[in-house]
Every structure is written in structure tokens, then in C-alpha cells.
Amino acid sequence: MEKYDLVVIGAGPSGYAAAMRALDFKKRILLVERTRVGGAGVTNGALSSKTWWEISRETNLLHKHLKRFNLKAPDVNFKEIQEEVKGAVRERKGLLIDHMELLKESQFSGLLDYKVGSAKIINNNEVEITSGKDKVVVKTDYIILATGSRPRFLPEIPIDEKVILTSDGIEQIDDFPESMVILGAGVIGCEFATIFSGFGQTKVHLIDKGSRILPFEDDDVVKVIERNMENSGVLIHRNSQLIKMDIVNGRVQYELEYDDGTKEVFNVEKALVSVGRVPNYENLWTDNVKITLNKRGIEDNETQTSVPNIYAVGDITADIALVNVGELEGRHAVEKIFGKPLRKLVYENISTIMFLHPEVAGVGLNENQAMEKGIEFKVVTLDYSCIPRAIAKRNTQGFIKLLVTNDNEMKILGMRVVGNHASSAIQAVALLISMDKGIEELAECVHPHPSITEGIQECVRMLLGKSMFKPTALRGKISCRTCCNGVYEDIIF
């Protein structure tokens, strides 16, 4: 029976990251994957959907530019776009696989084995791997579970991945549907609404049980996104409850009931059900293995499960389901096993991006979250129309919003950036949050010009009372306020 220091089950973002970090400790590792290297994060998740988003954004911009010069836009070829997305997926998968092959010729030779098959933990130190008719059992000191998640199915909806789809099936359709309803107004649902409406080929309906989409975000963020969606032809069913959804004559028929008691029936070509994801842990271990579960997944203490030598990372746990978080957890688990982490695993400085129109980047707390926690804060907002780079790009839709503690230290609580280059503007702030620092470090840093990050510097200077633009003179474009017990008050310097 072959023996390893570590068996990693799942070669998605978190499992792959864990295996590679374990190499740094010169340990012998077995990485097991049931289907494909990269997992959903590559094949039908972050990479593929964001490639769709990039092409949709470019198509939308091209149409706007051509319209400005009274030129006819070319037809959008679905098959060509789909092949471009598949090419991106192949490129990333190829890199991951080639990397493992090249490791055999490096200083890590003989340390990493990779097997394709289904893994099952039969006791705390033995893993059975099934590939076709072949079965093999290996011994190991430690195990990391990184089997990811899958789209949540609703039993009352006949999901067939052809007419009514999840995110697993939406990218496999044959052409742009002329109409589509999306159930779920969270991040994934809103991203696909942005993608399909951006191509201008699909009438998109979005079912939202609340009064607005993205219920976890601040009103000012949501208003920009909703306005752009509706300008792109998206019909948002606000304050609505799905009564039923069926496949009728090869199309989707759904009925909604609104908060006022009225009902309405709609008929569209396709439906996307986007109501969250569920962890993949079925049949992953025998009854001999006493791993504790909760309602959201495997229960863990900074990646360590109730079985001391078994760890769980990524979507299989109850933590944040993001690729960067999964990779962080994978690396942290290995450091707990074979070393000593430099710091605790914290989620307060996790940077996020929502690929909408425009993109939304965030880190730390937003205003709603700060108020829910009873935190008094200062908040400064700067419109993109005050930033030279945004003016140069001829797109000043968006804003930067920075939250700090309401004291002399002004430690950074969080930031949201809505607009072009949003994702490239937040990393310095994420670092300061993780270091529990105030804003002085950003005030005098020389930023490249012109850049969106100059707007962050202006926000910081505004809080310090030495900004170039004064809030009292540019009301509506910039603001600087305190919030105490939910009551806002302008800061006058």
C-alpha cells in the first residue's frame, strides 16, 4: 500500500493551491480529481463566466461606438464567442496540467502524484480511489477535502439543463435565446443578466423577491446597477414570488405573485435557476470517519475538521465561496499541518469583484454592514466625474466610497468602487485593512497619473481635511459624512 504525507481530494482552485503549497514543505502528496483539473472555478465558474462577461462588455462598447458614428454593428456569432470561452478554459487547464508535468523535472521531482478518479475516505488514514473498474487504497498522514460545490436544485422546478438550466448548463446552449428568465438576483444571477443583456440578443427577465437586487449591498451601489440593467432592456420583477415554473411546448412558462397579491404568467425561451450552491460531500467518507456537518457544509475550525488530521477548504465548508478564498484556505490548511501560519485565517480583508455593468469591487464592510454591527463611522464618496482617468476614458459613471472609524485613528473599515477599473483600485486598501492601519499611508503616496487610484487618494485627503475638491462646493459629486446610530451628518472642515 502506497504511503503519502498528504492526500488532497479535489483539484479545483483550493485543492490545487493546497497541493502546491505542500510541495514547499517537501512533502509527498497525492492530488486526486474526479473529473477535471481546475474544477468549476475554471470550467463553468469564475474563469468561463468572466470570459463571457469580457466579450459581452466589449460587444456592448463596440455597438455604442459604432452607433455614435452612425455605422451598422456586425452580427454577433454565438458559436464564435462560445469557442473563444472554451479556448480560455483550455488555456487555463493546459497551464495547470503542464505545470504538474514540468514539476517532475524540477527540484520537486517525485513529490507530487496525480490520479483521476473518485476518492473515498475509509478511515482516518486510508483513502480509496476508484477509476473505472480499478480500485486502489493509499495510506496518508493527513487529508484535505477540496471537492467544491454544485448549483442548488429546487425540487419543484424541472431543471433539465436544456430548457431550464443552472450555471452548469447555461454555457452549453446552442445560441442566444430570444428571451430568458433568471431566478435569483444575487451576484451570479445579476452577472448572467449583465452578460446576456450586454450582447443585445436576449430579452432578460430577473426575478427578485425583494424591492431591489443584490440585497447585501448599499443602495447607492444597487441603483447604478439596476439603472444600467433596465437601460439594457432587463425586466426586473421586484417584490415577486415564483409560484411555479414549467416546461410547456419546449419553452418556459412561469407564474409570479407580487406583494400586492396580483399574479402574472410569462413565457420565455430559457430559464436560469441561480439560487446558490451546495457542497459536494456525499459518499466522500464512510461511517467510520466522524466528520461533523452543519447546515451549510463541513464544520471546521480554520480549515481543521472534527477529525484532527482531516481538513476541509473551499466551497465544501460554510465559509465564503470564492476562488481567492478557497486558495487562501488551501494554503492555510497546509501551513497548519506542516508549519505554523504567520497569522489567523481572517476574511475581513477579502477583495471581491462583481462583474456587472459597471463592475463593482469591494473589500471590508459596506455602510449597511457597519450599521448592523453598531459601528460609528466616517464615509467619503467621490464621483468618477472628478477623476481624470475616468474623464479620459469618456465614461464617468461610478464612484469610490471609503469607510473609516469615527475617531482620530480613522482605521479603514471598507471600500466600494463602482465603475471602470474598479478591480484594480482596491488592493492597497485591502492590505491596510489586514494590517489594521489608518489612512495616512495613502494620503501622500504618489499615484500614477492619470489613474483611478488617484480618486482613493482624494477620498483620504478629504477625510484629513486637505483635499483638492471641497465637499461643500461640489455637492452631489463628493460627500464626507459621519454616521452615528444610523444618523448621518456632514463633516465641515
Secondary structure, DSSP 8 states (H G I E B T S, - for coil): --EEEEEEE--SHHHHHHHHHHHHTT--EEEEESS-TTHHHHSSSHHHHHHHHHHHHHHHHHHHHHHHTT-------HHHHHHHHHHHHHHHHHHHHHHHHHHTTSTTTTTEEEEESEEEEEETTEEEEEETTEEEEEEEEEEEE---EEE---TTS---SSSEE-TTTGGG-SS--SEEEEE--SHHHHHHHHHHHHHTS-EEEEE-SSSSSSTTS-HHHHHHHHHHHHHTT-EEETTEEEEEEEEETTEEEEEEEETTS-EEEEEESEEEE-S-EEE--TTSB-TTS---EETTEE--BTTB-SSTTEEE-GGGBSS---HHHHHHHHHHHHHHHHS--SS----TT-EEEE-SSS-EEEEE--HHHHHHTT--EEEEEEEGGG-HHHHHTT----EEEEEEESSSS--EEEEEEESTTGGGGSHHHHHHHHTT--SHHHHS----SS-THHHHHHHHHHHTT--SS-TTTSTTTEEEEEEETTEEEE---
